[in-house]
Amino acid sequence: MVGSLLLHDIPTPVTLALLPLFVASWWQDWQSARAATSYFSGELVGFDALTAGNYIALVDAWRRPAPHGAWLSTATLISWTAVFAIYVAWNLAVMRKADKPTRKAFLSFTLAELPLLAVGIALITVQTTAGWDNRWLQPVGVGLLAASHAGLLIKWRIMSVKEE
């Protein structure tokens, strides 16, 4: 919500195009945290704080200028990649105490998120390392992250509706 007040400071059209995805991700994570609280009685509060902090960092990051030739600021890539790292860690924490069908579902999400974490790390590495040609890698990587992230959110939403 704070981010919506800062839309006038967005430096690239790609960042602006990604805002609905970032907001949808935040919204889904908030709803998931609420649902998990009833099952885990606050055991995941550290993840909630980490997730909130990362989304605050993402709002700050999307206002930062992108390096010459890049689509997104390095800070945006770092916070976006951290979303996938937090997803994986959260999934592993939930899987420890979940029943078999829940473990299976969370394992499938984790296996889908690990390659996205690798893509994000690769984009950060390329952007922060001199001498790399970023003309094709950034559009492909950002496009893959965006489409896959949207797909994960849709899959999670469908699974969550079936559970209700």
C-alpha positions in Angstrom: 0.0 0.0 0.0 2.8 2.3 0.8 4.2 1.6 -2.6 1.1 2.8 -4.3 1.8 6.3 -2.9 5.2 6.3 -4.5 4.2 5.5 -8.1 5.5 8.9 -9.3 9.1 7.8 -8.5 9.3 4.7 -10.7 12.2 5.1 -13.1 11.5 2.4 -15.8 8.5 1.2 -17.7 9.4 -2.4 -16.9 9.3 -1.7 -13.2 5.9 0.0 -13.6 4.6 -3.0 -15.5 5.8 -5.3 -12.7 4.0 -3.5 -9.9 0.7 -5.4 -10.2 2.7 -8.6 -9.9 4.6 -7.3 -6.8 1.3 -6.2 -5.2 -0.4 -9.5 -6.0 2.6 -11.3 -4.5 2.4 -9.2 -1.3 -1.3 -9.8 -1.1 -1.0 -13.5 -1.5 1.8 -13.7 1.0 -0.2 -11.8 3.5 -3.2 -14.1 3.1 -1.0 -17.2 3.3 0.6 -15.9 6.5 -2.9 -15.3 8.0 -4.0 -18.8 7.1 -0.8 -20.4 8.3 -1.1 -18.7 11.7 -4.1 -20.8 12.6 -2.2 -24.0 11.9 1.2 -23.1 13.3 0.3 -20.8 16.2 2.9 -18.1 15.5 5.8 -20.5 14.7 6.3 -18.7 11.4 6.3 -15.2 12.8 9.9 -14.8 11.8 9.0 -15.5 8.2 6.2 -12.9 8.4 8.7 -10.3 9.7 11.2 -11.2 7.0 8.6 -11.1 4.3 7.3 -7.7 5.4 10.8 -6.3 5.6 11.6 -7.6 2.1 8.4 -6.0 0.6 9.3 -2.7 2.3 12.8 -3.1 0.7 11.1 -3.9 -2.6 9.1 -0.7 -2.5 12.3 1.3 -1.9 14.1 -0.7 -4.6 11.6 -0.1 -7.4 12.1 3.6 -6.9 15.9 3.4 -7.5 17.3 4.0 -11.0 18.4 1.0 -13.1 22.0 0.9 -14.2 22.7 1.9 -17.8 21.2 -0.7 -20.2 19.4 -2.6 -17.4 15.6 -3.0 -17.0 15.5 -3.0 -13.2 17.5 -1.6 -10.4 19.9 -4.0 -8.8 18.0 -3.5 -5.5 14.8 -4.6 -7.2 16.4 -7.7 -8.5 17.7 -8.5 -5.0 14.4 -8.0 -3.3 12.5 -9.9 -6.0 14.9 -12.8 -5.8 14.6 -12.7 -2.0 10.8 -13.3 -2.4 11.7 -16.7 -3.9 14.3 -17.5 -1.2 11.7 -16.7 1.4 9.1 -18.9 -0.3 11.6 -21.8 -0.3 12.5 -21.4 3.3 8.8 -20.9 4.3 7.9 -24.1 2.4 10.6 -26.1 4.1 9.5 -24.9 7.5 5.8 -25.7 6.8 6.7 -29.1 5.4 8.4 -30.2 8.6 5.0 -30.4 10.5 2.6 -30.9 7.6 0.6 -33.9 6.6 1.6 -35.9 3.6 -0.6 -34.1 1.0 0.5 -30.7 2.2 4.2 -31.8 2.1 3.7 -33.0 -1.4 2.1 -29.7 -2.5 4.8 -27.6 -0.8 7.5 -29.8 -2.3 6.1 -29.1 -5.8 6.2 -25.3 -5.1 9.7 -25.5 -3.8 10.9 -27.4 -6.8 9.3 -24.7 -9.0 10.8 -21.9 -7.0 14.4 -23.1 -6.9 15.1 -22.4 -10.6 13.6 -18.9 -10.2 15.9 -18.3 -7.3 18.8 -19.4 -9.5 17.6 -17.1 -12.3 17.4 -14.1 -9.9 20.9 -14.8 -8.6 22.2 -15.0 -12.1 20.5 -11.7 -13.1 22.0 -10.0 -10.0 25.4 -11.5 -10.7 25.4 -10.3 -14.3 24.2 -6.9 -13.4 26.8 -6.3 -10.8 29.7 -7.8 -12.7 31.4 -5.7 -15.3 31.9 -7.0 -18.8 28.7 -8.9 -19.3 26.4 -8.3 -22.2 23.0 -7.7 -20.7 21.0 -7.0 -23.9 19.4 -10.5 -24.2 19.8 -11.9 -20.7 17.9 -9.3 -18.7 14.7 -9.4 -21.0 14.7 -13.2 -21.0 15.4 -13.5 -17.2 13.0 -10.8 -16.2 10.3 -12.2 -18.5 10.9 -15.7 -17.1 10.7 -14.5 -13.5 7.6 -12.5 -14.1 5.7 -15.2 -16.0 6.7 -17.9 -13.5 6.0 -15.8 -10.5 2.5 -15.0 -11.9 2.0 -18.7 -12.6 3.0 -19.6 -9.0 0.6 -17.1 -7.6 -2.2 -18.4 -9.8 -1.4 -22.0 -8.8 -1.3 -21.1 -5.1 -4.6 -19.2 -5.4 -6.3 -22.2 -7.1 -4.9 -24.6 -4.5 -6.0 -22.2 -1.6 -9.5 -21.9 -3.0 -9.8 -25.7 -3.2 -8.8 -26.0 0.5 -11.4 -23.5 1.7 
